[in-house]
Amino acid sequence: FALFLRARYPYFIGTEYLPTELTKKRFFPIPHGDLLDLTFEAESLDFIVSNDVLEHVPFLDRCLSEQARCLKSGGIMLATFPFDVRSDHSIVRSRIDADGNLEHLME
């Protein structure tokens, strides 16, 4: 998505979660970004888009605080979430273990 928007909008700044050197090379020139520790300055962004990402974030409150910190006054945050309207429960795909490390339970 970030590559798509960068090709069309010259002022677009986007990041992807790219924890390995292989993924960083694959998505170049899009930089790695961590939603729990954004590198953008406070009140520097007009718009934040998160596509099917926030359900993977282990500390949602921290993530939303970081996004709010980076948004300008009057800025917009748009997020999409996958869901199954036929299900009454969430599927847990990852968790934080006793040592504070992220543990993936599913692909």
The 8 nearest C-alpha neighbors of each residue, nearest first, counted from 0:
[[1, 3, 2, 4, 50, 5, 13, 15],
 [0, 2, 4, 13, 3, 5, 14, 29],
 [3, 1, 5, 0, 4, 6, 29, 26],
 [2, 4, 0, 1, 6, 5, 7, 8],
 [5, 3, 7, 1, 6, 2, 8, 0],
 [6, 4, 2, 8, 7, 11, 3, 1],
 [5, 7, 4, 3, 8, 2, 9, 1],
 [6, 8, 4, 5, 9, 3, 11, 2],
 [7, 9, 5, 11, 10, 4, 6, 3],
 [10, 8, 11, 5, 7, 6, 12, 4],
 [11, 9, 8, 12, 5, 7, 4, 13],
 [10, 12, 8, 5, 9, 13, 4, 7],
 [13, 11, 10, 14, 5, 1, 29, 9],
 [14, 12, 1, 11, 29, 15, 30, 5],
 [13, 15, 32, 30, 31, 29, 1, 16],
 [14, 16, 31, 32, 17, 30, 29, 13],
 [15, 17, 31, 32, 18, 33, 14, 30],
 [18, 16, 31, 22, 23, 19, 15, 32],
 [17, 19, 16, 20, 22, 31, 23, 21],
 [20, 18, 21, 22, 17, 23, 24, 16],
 [19, 21, 23, 22, 24, 18, 17, 25],
 [20, 22, 24, 19, 23, 25, 17, 18],
 [21, 23, 25, 17, 19, 24, 20, 26],
 [24, 22, 20, 26, 21, 25, 17, 27],
 [25, 23, 27, 21, 22, 26, 20, 28],
 [24, 26, 22, 23, 27, 21, 20, 28],
 [25, 27, 23, 24, 29, 28, 22, 2],
 [28, 26, 29, 24, 25, 23, 30, 22],
 [27, 29, 26, 30, 24, 2, 23, 25],
 [28, 30, 27, 26, 14, 13, 15, 31],
 [31, 29, 14, 28, 32, 15, 27, 23],
 [32, 30, 17, 16, 15, 14, 23, 29],
 [31, 33, 14, 16, 15, 34, 30, 37],
 [32, 34, 35, 36, 37, 16, 31, 15],
 [35, 33, 62, 36, 37, 32, 65, 66],
 [34, 36, 62, 33, 61, 37, 65, 58],
 [37, 35, 33, 34, 38, 65, 62, 32],
 [38, 36, 34, 39, 33, 35, 65, 32],
 [37, 39, 36, 40, 32, 33, 69, 34],
 [40, 38, 37, 69, 41, 43, 44, 42],
 [41, 39, 43, 69, 42, 38, 68, 44],
 [40, 42, 69, 68, 43, 39, 70, 71],
 [41, 43, 71, 69, 70, 44, 68, 40],
 [42, 44, 41, 40, 69, 71, 70, 39],
 [45, 43, 70, 71, 46, 69, 42, 74],
 [46, 44, 74, 71, 70, 75, 43, 47],
 [45, 47, 75, 74, 44, 76, 48, 70],
 [46, 48, 76, 77, 75, 49, 45, 44],
 [49, 47, 77, 78, 76, 50, 46, 79],
 [48, 50, 78, 52, 77, 51, 79, 47],
 [49, 51, 79, 52, 78, 48, 80, 53],
 [52, 50, 80, 79, 81, 53, 49, 54],
 [53, 51, 50, 54, 55, 49, 56, 80],
 [52, 54, 56, 55, 51, 59, 49, 80],
 [53, 55, 52, 56, 51, 80, 57, 59],
 [56, 54, 53, 52, 57, 93, 92, 51],
 [55, 57, 53, 54, 58, 59, 52, 62],
 [56, 58, 59, 55, 94, 95, 93, 101],
 [59, 57, 61, 60, 56, 62, 35, 63],
 [58, 60, 62, 61, 56, 63, 57, 53],
 [61, 59, 63, 62, 58, 64, 65, 57],
 [62, 60, 64, 59, 58, 63, 35, 65],
 [61, 63, 35, 59, 65, 64, 34, 60],
 [62, 64, 66, 60, 65, 61, 67, 59],
 [63, 65, 67, 61, 62, 66, 68, 60],
 [66, 64, 68, 62, 63, 67, 61, 69],
 [65, 67, 63, 69, 68, 64, 62, 70],
 [66, 68, 64, 70, 65, 69, 63, 42],
 [69, 67, 65, 41, 66, 70, 64, 42],
 [70, 68, 41, 42, 66, 67, 43, 44],
 [71, 69, 42, 44, 67, 74, 68, 45],
 [70, 72, 42, 74, 44, 45, 43, 73],
 [71, 73, 74, 70, 42, 45, 75, 44],
 [72, 74, 71, 75, 45, 70, 46, 42],
 [75, 73, 45, 71, 70, 72, 46, 76],
 [74, 76, 46, 47, 77, 45, 73, 70],
 [77, 75, 47, 46, 48, 78, 74, 66],
 [76, 78, 48, 47, 49, 75, 79, 46],
 [79, 77, 49, 48, 50, 76, 80, 51],
 [78, 80, 50, 51, 49, 81, 77, 52],
 [81, 79, 51, 82, 78, 50, 54, 52],
 [82, 80, 51, 79, 83, 54, 50, 52],
 [83, 81, 84, 80, 86, 89, 85, 90],
 [82, 84, 85, 86, 81, 87, 89, 88],
 [83, 85, 86, 82, 87, 81, 88, 89],
 [86, 84, 83, 87, 82, 88, 89, 81],
 [87, 85, 84, 83, 88, 89, 82, 90],
 [86, 88, 85, 89, 84, 83, 90, 82],
 [89, 87, 86, 90, 83, 85, 91, 84],
 [88, 90, 91, 87, 86, 82, 83, 92],
 [89, 91, 92, 88, 93, 86, 105, 82],
 [90, 92, 93, 89, 104, 94, 105, 54],
 [93, 91, 104, 105, 103, 90, 94, 55],
 [94, 92, 103, 104, 102, 91, 101, 105],
 [93, 95, 102, 101, 96, 57, 103, 92],
 [94, 96, 101, 100, 99, 102, 97, 57],
 [95, 97, 99, 98, 100, 94, 102, 101],
 [98, 96, 99, 95, 100, 101, 94, 102],
 [99, 97, 96, 100, 95, 101, 102, 94],
 [98, 100, 96, 95, 97, 101, 102, 94],
 [101, 99, 95, 96, 98, 102, 97, 94],
 [100, 102, 95, 94, 96, 103, 99, 93],
 [103, 101, 94, 93, 95, 100, 104, 96],
 [104, 102, 93, 105, 92, 101, 94, 106],
 [103, 105, 92, 93, 102, 106, 91, 94],
 [106, 104, 92, 103, 93, 91, 102, 90],
 [105, 104, 103, 92, 93, 102, 55, 91]]
